[in-house]
């Protein structure tokens, strides 16, 4: 590729130029064949042996591997007016191939890591890169600790602290780039009152859109219910007038059939009181609350119901719609994790120690971003010359295999190239089909790599 994944490591500094070059080569091999094992992705025993030595090198800091990609991500962020920093957690199950020092997941017989990542997107959904990664596992000694015990811990000692840390990173970015709007987006696990306090007190707060998870209350007492009962945020917004109605098409999932859903949207600005156990430590905060509720649903428990908490204004219909649109832009991080786990098959990694495993994961984080970036870039910039991304020896064999036509005088567009790669990966390209998805892309890129190797090996003249 002209715009090679090695470019993501331009600022890499591992303390030895040979290590820098080795890391770049490993990334190129993984990107060319993301589902392959380390042995299969490498070209020959010498490369395989060098890759294992790299992962076993204690002088290589996993954070330094990702730092170069973060630098490249910041360069892309600098070109945007609005940046969404989406954070989420996924489970990496290594029970089939545990390391000798594996941590545990939610059961003491399940080995693996949790991966909490923050990823930058544009408002149109283009994946700009990974800005933060936290890998952690549960402590077997405290695995069975009750919820009430966990609630008594300071926020810095809770696993949920990671959500606040990534929001603080968003605030730092907002301070560094005051001309940009930085919006942090999270699903229900990110519903931390500490984030709302941080937003109110930080000198350069990032905006946020977070799906509610906790039953929060206003400081106003509900006299009818009793002197110690406070009005619920959910009841207050549910009583607000309908601001708009929407229709959306829901795709089929294991729990529901595909259907068109009709949604009612309500919104209200409310003062919210801190959780009962922390009311002495934390102040009240002002939040915009947007409720999205499906009406006339099937009645089987699959109805859409979101309560979104935000720092953004909700005075107009357009402002309410934007809060919803931004929350929906959280979903591509789920696709990213699917590419990371299934497209790169990271749960099949067989390395002996946790440290070796984590070094490999940092490279795969960048490989997964690259797959996401190519998929979305082809949709958003279809008229771009494909040689901005792909080398001549890559697009020419793909053209010959897919089109079976003489090579064009000018390179195809990026949109055409992405479509052809998708077809190599199983995309049908029928009338009315959506553009190639991530799975078709990772399979197609693997085949493109084989064709390009053959193209060069046989010294093809391009005719």
C-alpha angles and dihedrals in degrees: 000000000000090000092046125194085240086073087069087067098049092119095041113142114180094156095259127063090218090059090048091053092045091053091050092050092049090051091051092050093047092047092051092052108015097171095051125101117252089261094050094044092052121079105235136336095288091060092043092051092046091051092053090047089052093053090046093052109110091197089068109091113208090217091057091055092058095038093077092053089049088056090053090047091054090053089056092045090054089065094057132084094202125032127188114207105198119192129192143147130235132184121241108202112203096165091121092051107023121177119235089257100035120159122223133251124211092316126045091234094055114083127200148078139282114231115207110186136178113206129187120229135173118239087257092056103258109151108233099181148276116302100178141011128188118186116192144148135203123273107240089215093063100028094111096044111139122246093246090056092050092050090059093060121098111259090249090062096049125092087230089068087089090073092055092046092055091047087052088052088054090052090050090053090049089054093049092049108034090168091063131073110231116195123187115210128193141161126235098296088062093061096117121155088212089067091056091049091047089052091052095047105034115104092224105025122188116223119247143201113194130170110238121246105160124074096243127188138208120236089248114103121234098228094186091057096045142289095275097045121100127205113264121239090222092056093046095053093041088058092052119102120267109266099189144345124228138187119210133175112237116207120226118269132177087267101043143028121241112271145152110256127204112214133195118207127204128177138186140167110234142177109236127201123222122258114284096247092052102036092115093055105040133056129228116268137206115237137176109228121200120187119199112188131174116230127205090014125164094269094232098115095263096101117131113253121162129168108194124196117202147165089218121103120259100189095118135040090246091054092050090048091051092055089054093045092052092050090051088055086067091074097077089069086067088055089048091055090048090053090046095049104030103022092047096029091219094165087067093060110127109200123142103230138040091238093055090047093051093051090054091047092056090059092046089052088063093043090054091049090051092055091049092046095052092047095052097036090058090055097045099039103029095152094057114115106260090225087072084075110011130054123236091250088057103048097039098061090042090054092050094048098044102033101027087208134121112279114268121244090238126043114259120255121268090250091056092047093050089049091051092048089049090053089053087054096050104276108148097210093210122163107279095018118136117245116279114291130221096273094052088048097052091047092045094049090053090054091044089056091055093047093048091050090052091045092057096037092058092045093237113197093210097249 
